[in-house]
Amino acid sequence: MKERLQKVIATAGVDSRRHAEKLITDGRVSVNNVVVTKLGVKADAEKDIIRIDGKTISVEKTKQYIALNKPAGFVTTLHDPQNRPTVVDLLSDVSERVYPVGRLDYDSKGLLLLTNDGDFAQKMQHPRFQKPKIYRVKIQGRLSKEELKQLGKGIKLPDGVFKPENVKIEKINDLSCWLQLTLKEGKNRIIRRGFEAIGHRVAGLVREAIGDLYLGNLKEGMWRHLTRKEISQLLDNAAGENR
């Protein structure tokens, strides 16, 4: 059955559908020895020979769904131009090639999903699902009552509004404090940029949960497979939020 080429690539577990589109437009994909550079081209994974950078892809694979407790100092990409460690370096014993679902920046820690199921990744990342994520954030200085009100109303940024929910002060130190907050936004470094906009640099950031899935006792740098129940809950939640 013919499907859009980017979906075939994602289904094969090579990369997410979004990144697959870039592979196509960059001219790195060929179908039956013809280079494809335009989106919208369809291919049959069982009949057509599909190559990326000259290497043939295969759709025969075991689907993987992984929860990783990402340490700081790793990037959430498959390859890094600066040769920094990537999160997939922590998964050397995983039998199939997987890629990150969403992102956590280089200095951030916490829960990160990885998979080779393109449909699952697409649902988890689509903006309309607005899956809530819980973070613990350490900021320099202390939040005033006025700043807490500002956060409640939303902080205007060049690319939108930073408006965390359920902001709670967990611990106050002499020069910093720890907060917990819930966020539905997925914009790049929005938590760091949001607090910097009101004069507080983020000194630590840990993602504790994605939807109903929590880090629990998963140690930093370690990973585990999601259970069938957890996968179903994440997909059911996405379907419910879409409704």
N, C-alpha and C positions, 0 to 999 in steps of 0.2 A: 504494500500500500504506500502510495506516495504521500509524503508529508513535507512541510517546510524544512529546508535544510538545517536551519538553526535548531529546530526541535529534534531532528535526527541526531545532531551532534550532542545536544544536551542529554538525550535519552541514552546515548552510548557512554555517558559518564565522562566525556572528555573535558567539558567545561559547562558553566551555566549558560542558559539560553541567551542572556544579555551579552556575555563575553563571546559566545559563538557568533553572534551578529557582527562583532568587530573582526573576528577571524575572517569572516566572509568578505567584508568590505575592505579589509587589508590585503585581499588577494591570496590568502594562505590556504584556501580550500579548493579542491577540484572534485568534479564528478565525472567519472568515466574519462579521466585525463583532460578534461576541459576546466580551466580555472574559472571559478564563479566569484564575481565581485558585487553582485546586486542581490539585495534581500528579496524574498518572495519566490525564489527558485525552489522547486520541489524535487525530492529524490526518494527512491525506494531503498531502504536500508538492506533489504534482503537480495535485491537484484543489482543495484548500482554499486560501483567501486568508488568509495568516498575516501579522499585522502586529505590530511592536514599536514602541511609542511612535508609532503611526500610520503607520509606514513598512513597506511590504511587503517581506518577505524572499524571496530566491530561492535555490534549491539548486543552480543551475547555476554551477559555479565550477571553477577549477583548484586541485587540492590543493597546499598549500604546506607544506614542512617546513624550518624555518630554525634555524640555530645562530647565536646572538648572543653576542659578548663584552661583557656588560653593564658599563658604567662605574658608579661610585658616583654618587649624585645623581639616580637615575631610579627610579620605582616600577614594579612589575610588575603593573599593572592597566591597563585600557583608559581609565579616567577617574579623576581624583583630586580629591576635594572641596577640597583645599588648592591646586589648580592647579599642582602640581609636575610636572616633565617625566615622561612615561611612556616605557617602552621602545619602544612603537609609534611614538613620535616619531622614533626612529632608523631607521625602516623606511619612510620616505615614498615610496621608489621601488619598493616591493613591490606587485605588481599586484592582489593580493587582500587583503581584510581578514583579519588574523591576530590571535591572542591568545596570551598566555604559557601554557606548560605548567608548572605549579608556580610557584615564586616565589623571588626573592632579595630581601632587604630593601633599603631605600633606600641604606644605606651600603655594601652588599656589591657585589662585582664577580664577573665570571666567566661561565661557560657557562650559557646559558639557551636553552631550546627554545621556539619559537613555531610555531603551526600554525593551519589552519582545518579540520582533520580531527578531528571530535569523537570518533570511535572511537579514534584514535591517542592523543589527549589523555587519554581515560579510562583507557586501558591504562597509559600512562606514570605516571599519578598514583595509581592504585589502591594502597592500603596493602599489600595482600597480595603485590604484586610485589616490594616492598622492594628496589628498584634501588639498588645502592651508588653513592655519590657521593664523590668525592675533593675535599678542601678543603686550601688552605694558609691558616693562621691565624696572625696576629701578635697576641701577648698582651703586656700590660704585666707586667714582672717575669719571673722564671724559675720553671719548674716544679721542685719538689722531687721526690725519689724517692717520698715518701709521696703526693704529689699525683698522680703518674703511676699509682701503685697504685690510688688512688681512682677515676681515670678508667677503669682496667681493670675495676674492680668495678661502676662505674656511679654517677652522681651523681643522687640523688633530687631531682626537681623537682615542683611542684604538679600538673603534668599528665602525669607519667610519669618515665622514667629517661633521662638523657643518658649513653649508653655508646658512645663512639667506638671504632673498631677501627684497628689498625695505626698507632698514634700514634708519630710520629718527630720528634725535634727536629732541625730543619734548620740553624738559625743562631742563635747566642746573641749578643746585643748587651749593652751596659752596663745598659740599663733595660728591655729587652724580649727576646723570642725568637720565631722563626718555627717553626711546627709543620706537619706534614702529617698528616692523619687521614682515615679513611673512615667514612662515616655512612650508615645506612639509614633513619634517622628523618626525618620530614617536618614536624615540628611547628614552629610559628612561632618564629623567632629562637632555636632550641634551642641552637645552638653558643654564641652570646653569653651566653645565660642559664646554660648549663652551666658555662662558665669563670668567670662572675661569682659563681656559687655557691661556688667555691673561692678567691675573692679575686683573680681576674685579669680585668681589663677587656680585651675584644677591641678592638684598635686597627686591625686590617685583616683582611679575609676575602675569599678568592678561591676560587670553585668551579672546579676544574681539569677534572673529568670527570663524566660521567653514564654509568654502565655502562661500555661499551667506547669511548664517544665522548669524545675529549679536545679541549681548546681548541686545542692545537697552536700554530701561528704566527698564529692569528687575532688581529688587533690590537684593542685596547680600543675599543669603540664601533662596530666593524665586524661584518658578518654575512655568512653564506653559506648557500646551499641545501645540505641534506643530500643525499648520494648515495643511490641506490637501495640500495646495499649497506649503508650506515649505517642507513637506515630499516628494512631487513630484519633487521639485527642487533639493533636495539633491540626490535623486535616479537618476534623469535625468543627473545631473552633473557627478555622478559616472559612469553611462553608457557611457557618452560622453568621459570622461577621459580614460575609458578602451579602447574605440575605438582609 
